[in-house]
């Protein structure tokens, strides 16, 4: 006869209704549930690590950084449009012309 293990349903099924609902499962089912739970917990932990910064997020900090640049939104948009135009022009050049520009402006 296999051994039965008592588990709280809420621990393994997040959408379970009752806090104090328990059920009995076999050891094999328990191990499968625990393994799945560990994998999901690890995946969530990795998502959290990828989507947070080392120091966390401070409310209003990004707004302060925008003010420190001293550049208006219009200037930022214009600069971005100029960069896009320049990139398109650079892509239309031949490799030799691109190399010449690179050495003239960046290696001078």
C-alpha positions in Angstrom: 0.0 0.0 0.0 1.4 3.4 -0.9 1.8 6.1 1.7 -0.6 9.0 1.7 0.6 12.6 2.3 -1.7 15.4 3.5 -1.2 18.6 1.6 -2.8 22.0 1.8 -4.5 22.6 -1.6 -3.7 26.4 -1.6 0.0 25.6 -1.5 -0.1 23.9 -4.9 -3.1 25.6 -6.6 -3.0 29.4 -6.4 -6.7 29.7 -7.5 -7.9 27.4 -4.7 -10.8 28.9 -2.8 -10.3 27.7 0.8 -7.3 28.5 3.0 -7.8 25.4 5.1 -8.7 22.8 2.5 -6.5 19.7 2.7 -6.3 16.6 0.6 -4.4 13.4 0.6 -2.1 12.3 -2.3 0.3 9.5 -2.9 4.0 10.1 -2.6 4.4 10.0 -6.4 1.8 12.7 -6.9 3.3 14.7 -4.0 6.8 14.6 -5.6 5.4 15.6 -9.0 3.5 18.5 -7.5 6.6 19.6 -5.4 8.8 19.4 -8.5 6.4 21.5 -10.5 6.1 24.0 -7.7 9.9 24.3 -7.4 10.2 24.8 -11.2 7.5 27.5 -11.2 9.0 29.2 -8.2 12.4 29.2 -9.8 11.0 30.6 -13.1 9.2 33.4 -11.2 12.4 34.2 -9.3 14.3 34.5 -12.5 11.6 36.7 -14.0 11.9 39.0 -10.9 15.6 39.1 -11.3 15.4 40.1 -14.9 12.8 42.8 -14.4 14.2 44.6 -11.4 17.3 46.7 -10.9 20.0 46.0 -8.3 18.8 48.9 -6.1 15.1 48.5 -6.8 12.8 51.2 -8.0 12.3 54.6 -6.3 9.1 56.4 -7.1 9.7 59.6 -8.9 13.4 59.0 -9.5 13.1 58.8 -13.3 11.2 62.1 -13.4 14.1 63.7 -11.5 16.6 62.3 -14.0 14.7 63.8 -16.9 14.9 67.2 -15.3 18.7 66.9 -14.8 19.4 66.5 -18.5 18.1 70.0 -19.1 16.8 69.0 -22.5 13.2 69.5 -23.5 11.0 66.7 -24.9 11.0 68.5 -28.3 14.8 68.7 -28.4 15.0 65.0 -27.6 12.5 64.1 -30.3 14.3 66.3 -32.9 17.7 64.8 -31.9 16.3 61.2 -32.2 14.8 62.0 -35.7 18.2 63.4 -36.8 20.0 60.3 -35.6 17.5 58.1 -37.5 18.0 60.2 -40.7 21.8 59.9 -40.3 21.6 56.1 -39.8 19.5 55.7 -42.9 22.0 57.8 -44.9 24.9 55.8 -43.5 23.2 52.5 -44.5 22.9 53.7 -48.1 26.7 54.3 -48.4 29.1 51.7 -49.8 31.3 49.9 -47.4 34.3 51.9 -48.5 32.5 55.2 -48.0 31.4 54.0 -44.5 34.9 53.1 -43.6 36.2 56.5 -44.8 33.6 58.3 -42.7 34.5 56.1 -39.7 38.2 56.9 -39.9 37.6 60.6 -40.7 35.1 61.4 -37.8 35.9 58.7 -35.2 39.6 58.1 -35.6 40.7 61.6 -36.3 
